[in-house]
Amino acid sequence: MSVLLPLLVAAPAVTGFAGYFAREIRGPQLPTTDSTTLTPAPRPRVEYFDLAELTSTDARGFIRPVDRYEVQQWGIYLARVLDRPRGRYEESWMLPGQAIRATISHDRPGHHRSHDYVLDIVEFVQVGPKRWRVTDYFLDIAVRRGRSSTLSGSSELLAAHAAGHVDTEHADRAFERAAHVLDGLAANDHDVEQWLRSREITLTWM
């Protein structure tokens, strides 16, 4: 059953955790007075990971080197250099069974992030013997270990849904997965490692 529209309608009246999630889904209201000023709705970001070639291809078609891939029964680990003013290195675990990509970013000196992990809500499809396609549906959860888990990206997903870039089935699935992840993190003191260990997944990092 679709959960997207009921949550949108119920958001103002729902309280507690469910109300927080519903109101976050609603996001900021888009302006309607002048359609010429509206920002075009985003499209889901699609990235390809080639384990044989040690590369990744981003949504714009840029091919970037990957330092290392590691395959476990529960997912794929990657480590790569970032060419960004703030970030210098990135580690990610892509976990198809959980529909998430868990990332730790290592910043350059003088920069510091307010969170420990980012969990992106994504879909994985294997498109070759050692090649995967990952579709990012905008929702991500910034986790501060032992303190909080914060959802963002809902307004972007709703805009993409309204524009027809994401159908209702995929939008509902993304929200349901985000709710599941938030619930699991809350039950495990906002500890990503602890939550995943409860699901028999043990991540290793550099």
VOPAGU-2260 file (C-alpha; in pm, 1 decimal, decimal comma):
REM VOPAGU-2260
SITE   aa  ch    i         X         Y         Z
SITE  MET   A    0       0,0       0,0       0,0
SITE  SER   A    1     122,4     348,3     -82,4
SITE  VAL   A    2     243,6     542,7     224,1
SITE  LEU   A    3     350,0     865,7      54,0
SITE  LEU   A    4      20,3    1053,0      20,3
SITE  PRO   A    5    -126,3     947,3     360,0
SITE  LEU   A    6     186,2    1079,1     533,1
SITE  LEU   A    7     164,3    1409,2     346,0
SITE  VAL   A    8    -197,4    1455,7     447,1
SITE  ALA   A    9    -151,4    1347,5     807,7
SITE  ALA   A   10     170,5    1535,1     880,1
SITE  PRO   A   11      26,5    1840,1    1061,5
SITE  ALA   A   12    -172,2    1625,6    1306,3
SITE  VAL   A   13      73,5    1345,2    1379,1
SITE  THR   A   14     297,5    1373,7    1685,9
SITE  GLY   A   15     611,2    1201,5    1809,7
SITE  PHE   A   16     856,2    1020,3    1584,4
SITE  ALA   A   17     596,2     952,1    1315,7
SITE  GLY   A   18     503,9    1319,3    1309,4
SITE  TYR   A   19     864,8    1425,1    1277,3
SITE  PHE   A   20     915,9    1193,0     983,9
SITE  ALA   A   21     590,9    1298,8     817,2
SITE  ARG   A   22     668,1    1668,5     851,8
SITE  GLU   A   23    1019,7    1611,6     717,4
SITE  ILE   A   24     866,5    1439,4     415,4
SITE  ARG   A   25     645,7    1740,8     352,6
SITE  GLY   A   26     949,3    1967,3     336,9
SITE  PRO   A   27     928,6    2334,8     241,7
SITE  GLN   A   28     632,8    2432,6      26,2
SITE  LEU   A   29     725,0    2511,6    -330,3
SITE  PRO   A   30     621,5    2854,8    -462,0
SITE  THR   A   31     327,8    2850,8    -700,5
SITE  THR   A   32     269,4    3216,5    -787,6
SITE  ASP   A   33     513,6    3233,3   -1076,5
SITE  SER   A   34     601,5    2910,3   -1250,6
SITE  THR   A   35     885,1    3078,2   -1441,8
SITE  THR   A   36    1084,2    3118,0   -1118,4
SITE  LEU   A   37    1064,2    2754,5   -1009,3
SITE  THR   A   38    1387,3    2557,5   -1001,0
SITE  PRO   A   39    1369,5    2251,0   -1226,6
SITE  ALA   A   40    1300,2    1935,0   -1030,6
SITE  PRO   A   41    1608,5    1718,2    -976,0
SITE  ARG   A   42    1647,6    1370,8   -1116,9
SITE  PRO   A   43    1777,2    1069,8    -921,0
SITE  ARG   A   44    2154,8    1046,5    -924,9
SITE  VAL   A   45    2289,8     732,9   -1091,3
SITE  GLU   A   46    2645,7     611,7   -1036,3
SITE  TYR   A   47    2823,5     305,3   -1175,8
SITE  PHE   A   48    3089,8     109,8    -990,1
SITE  ASP   A   49    3325,2    -111,4   -1190,4
SITE  LEU   A   50    3514,8    -349,1    -963,5
SITE  ALA   A   51    3725,9    -492,5   -1246,6
SITE  GLU   A   52    3843,4    -152,4   -1372,3
SITE  LEU   A   53    3870,8       6,6   -1024,9
SITE  THR   A   54    3657,7     302,9   -1135,7
SITE  SER   A   55    3330,9     477,4   -1061,3
SITE  THR   A   56    3123,1     677,6   -1309,2
SITE  ASP   A   57    2914,6     960,6   -1165,9
SITE  ALA   A   58    2578,6    1097,9   -1281,2
SITE  ARG   A   59    2750,0    1338,5   -1523,8
SITE  GLY   A   60    2952,4    1062,2   -1686,3
SITE  PHE   A   61    3285,9    1146,7   -1524,9
SITE  ILE   A   62    3499,7     838,8   -1462,4
SITE  ARG   A   63    3702,1     849,2   -1140,6
SITE  PRO   A   64    3962,2     608,1   -1004,8
SITE  VAL   A   65    3888,1     396,0    -698,5
SITE  ASP   A   66    4181,1     296,4    -478,7
SITE  ARG   A   67    4024,3     -19,2    -344,0
SITE  TYR   A   68    3717,2    -238,9    -362,9
SITE  GLU   A   69    3645,3    -519,8    -118,5
SITE  VAL   A   70    3357,3    -765,3    -155,4
SITE  GLN   A   71    3182,4    -927,5     141,0
SITE  GLN   A   72    2864,9   -1133,1     148,0
SITE  TRP   A   73    2668,9    -832,0     274,9
SITE  GLY   A   74    2812,8    -562,7      49,0
SITE  ILE   A   75    3096,1    -385,0    -128,2
SITE  TYR   A   76    3354,5    -151,9      26,7
SITE  LEU   A   77    3528,5     123,7    -167,3
SITE  ALA   A   78    3793,2     378,7     -82,7
SITE  ARG   A   79    3890,1     669,6    -305,1
SITE  VAL   A   80    4055,2    1011,2    -311,3
SITE  LEU   A   81    3823,8    1311,8    -330,6
SITE  ASP   A   82    3907,6    1613,9    -543,7
SITE  ARG   A   83    3713,1    1860,4    -330,5
SITE  PRO   A   84    3808,0    2171,4    -134,7
SITE  ARG   A   85    3678,9    2016,6     188,8
SITE  GLY   A   86    3706,6    1638,7     156,4
SITE  ARG   A   87    4028,3    1453,0      78,8
SITE  TYR   A   88    3926,9    1086,6     111,0
SITE  GLU   A   89    3609,6     879,5     121,9
SITE  GLU   A   90    3520,8     531,5     244,2
SITE  SER   A   91    3184,7     372,8     165,9
SITE  TRP   A   92    3008,0      45,5     226,2
SITE  MET   A   93    2736,3     -28,5     -27,7
SITE  LEU   A   94    2483,9    -259,9     138,8
SITE  PRO   A   95    2222,6    -386,8    -110,3
SITE  GLY   A   96    2029,2    -586,3     150,8
SITE  GLN   A   97    1978,2    -271,9     360,0
SITE  ALA   A   98    1931,4     -38,7      59,2
SITE  ILE   A   99    2188,6     202,5     202,0
SITE  ARG   A  100    2532,9     335,8     126,1
SITE  ALA   A  101    2724,1     412,8     446,7
SITE  THR   A  102    2999,1     671,4     404,4
SITE  ILE   A  103    3275,9     818,4     616,4
SITE  SER   A  104    3447,1    1127,4     471,1
SITE  HIS   A  105    3794,7    1233,6     579,2
SITE  ASP   A  106    3826,1    1610,8     563,9
SITE  ARG   A  107    4123,1    1827,4     484,4
SITE  PRO   A  108    4294,8    2011,7     772,2
SITE  GLY   A  109    4083,5    2300,6     894,5
SITE  HIS   A  110    3751,8    2133,5     812,3
SITE  HIS   A  111    3536,1    1928,3    1043,8
SITE  ARG   A  112    3196,6    1769,7     984,1
SITE  SER   A  113    2926,5    1769,5    1249,0
SITE  HIS   A  114    2840,6    1403,6    1182,5
SITE  ASP   A  115    3022,3    1072,1    1183,6
SITE  TYR   A  116    2840,7     888,2     902,6
SITE  VAL   A  117    2608,4     958,8     612,4
SITE  LEU   A  118    2363,8     685,7     512,0
SITE  ASP   A  119    2222,4     737,2     162,9
SITE  ILE   A  120    1897,6     560,8      70,0
SITE  VAL   A  121    1976,0     393,1    -261,5
SITE  GLU   A  122    1887,5     108,0    -495,4
SITE  PHE   A  123    2147,5    -137,3    -624,2
SITE  VAL   A  124    2133,8    -332,0    -950,2
SITE  GLN   A  125    2411,1    -558,2   -1072,1
SITE  VAL   A  126    2456,3    -485,0   -1443,9
SITE  GLY   A  127    2760,6    -701,2   -1511,5
SITE  PRO   A  128    2983,7    -964,1   -1350,0
SITE  LYS   A  129    3170,9    -692,8   -1158,8
SITE  ARG   A  130    2967,6    -380,2   -1234,4
SITE  TRP   A  131    2690,4    -223,0   -1025,7
SITE  ARG   A  132    2446,0      61,9   -1083,9
SITE  VAL   A  133    2346,2     263,9    -777,5
SITE  THR   A  134    2048,7     500,8    -789,9
SITE  ASP   A  135    2034,8     766,2    -518,2
SITE  TYR   A  136    1682,6     880,9    -430,4
SITE  PHE   A  137    1793,8    1199,1    -249,1
SITE  LEU   A  138    1721,2    1082,7     107,3
SITE  ASP   A  139    2019,1    1066,9     340,6
SITE  ILE   A  140    2065,1    1036,3     714,2
SITE  ALA   A  141    2348,1    1216,0     892,9
SITE  VAL   A  142    2440,2    1022,0    1206,7
SITE  ARG   A  143    2614,8    1163,9    1511,2
SITE  ARG   A  144    2716,9     855,6    1705,6
SITE  GLY   A  145    2530,3     828,9    2034,5
SITE  ARG   A  146    2348,7    1158,8    1976,2
SITE  SER   A  147    2120,9    1188,9    1672,4
SITE  SER   A  148    2017,0    1072,7    1325,8
SITE  THR   A  149    1889,3    1346,9    1095,3
SITE  LEU   A  150    1698,9    1289,0     772,4
SITE  SER   A  151    1734,6    1526,8     477,3
SITE  GLY   A  152    1650,6    1530,0     107,3
SITE  SER   A  153    1275,1    1471,2     136,0
SITE  SER   A  154    1179,4    1793,3     -43,1
SITE  GLU   A  155    1404,3    1697,5    -336,5
SITE  LEU   A  156    1243,7    1354,5    -360,7
SITE  LEU   A  157     894,3    1503,7    -347,2
SITE  ALA   A  158     984,7    1753,9    -620,1
SITE  ALA   A  159    1122,9    1474,4    -838,7
SITE  HIS   A  160     807,3    1270,4    -774,4
SITE  ALA   A  161     580,7    1563,9    -862,8
SITE  ALA   A  162     774,0    1620,8   -1186,8
SITE  GLY   A  163     744,2    1255,0   -1286,0
SITE  HIS   A  164    1116,0    1177,8   -1247,2
SITE  VAL   A  165    1040,5     925,4    -970,3
SITE  ASP   A  166     723,9     716,8    -969,6
SITE  THR   A  167     512,3     663,7    -658,4
SITE  GLU   A  168     634,1     307,2    -606,5
SITE  HIS   A  169     999,4     412,5    -588,8
SITE  ALA   A  170     925,1     723,3    -380,6
SITE  ASP   A  171     723,5     520,1    -127,8
SITE  ARG   A  172     995,1     256,6    -112,3
SITE  ALA   A  173    1262,6     518,4     -42,3
SITE  PHE   A  174    1058,6     674,8     240,0
SITE  GLU   A  175     979,5     333,8     389,1
SITE  ARG   A  176    1347,0     239,2     385,1
SITE  ALA   A  177    1445,2     568,2     546,6
SITE  ALA   A  178    1187,0     512,9     820,5
SITE  HIS   A  179    1320,6     161,0     877,8
SITE  VAL   A  180    1679,0     287,6     905,1
SITE  LEU   A  181    1582,2     570,8    1141,6
SITE  ASP   A  182    1392,7     326,7    1360,7
SITE  GLY   A  183    1689,8      88,7    1373,0
SITE  LEU   A  184    1931,9     366,8    1460,0
SITE  ALA   A  185    1705,6     503,8    1733,7
SITE  ALA   A  186    1682,8     155,5    1887,3
SITE  ASN   A  187    2063,3     128,4    1887,8
SITE  ASP   A  188    2160,0     461,9    2044,1
SITE  HIS   A  189    2227,3     618,4    1701,8
SITE  ASP   A  190    2522,7     384,2    1652,1
SITE  VAL   A  191    2557,5     266,4    1290,4
SITE  GLU   A  192    2801,3     -13,5    1375,1
SITE  GLN   A  193    2584,1    -145,8    1657,8
SITE  TRP   A  194    2268,3    -138,3    1445,1
SITE  LEU   A  195    2435,9    -324,8    1159,6
SITE  ARG   A  196    2591,3    -581,6    1394,7
SITE  SER   A  197    2237,6    -657,0    1511,7
SITE  ARG   A  198    2174,6    -752,2    1149,3
SITE  GLU   A  199    2489,0    -969,4    1135,3
SITE  ILE   A  200    2688,1    -711,8     938,2
SITE  THR   A  201    3030,7    -606,6    1066,4
SITE  LEU   A  202    3191,4    -318,8     879,6
SITE  THR   A  203    3564,2    -254,8     867,9
SITE  TRP   A  204    3724,9      78,3     786,4
SITE  MET   A  205    4075,9     210,9     729,3
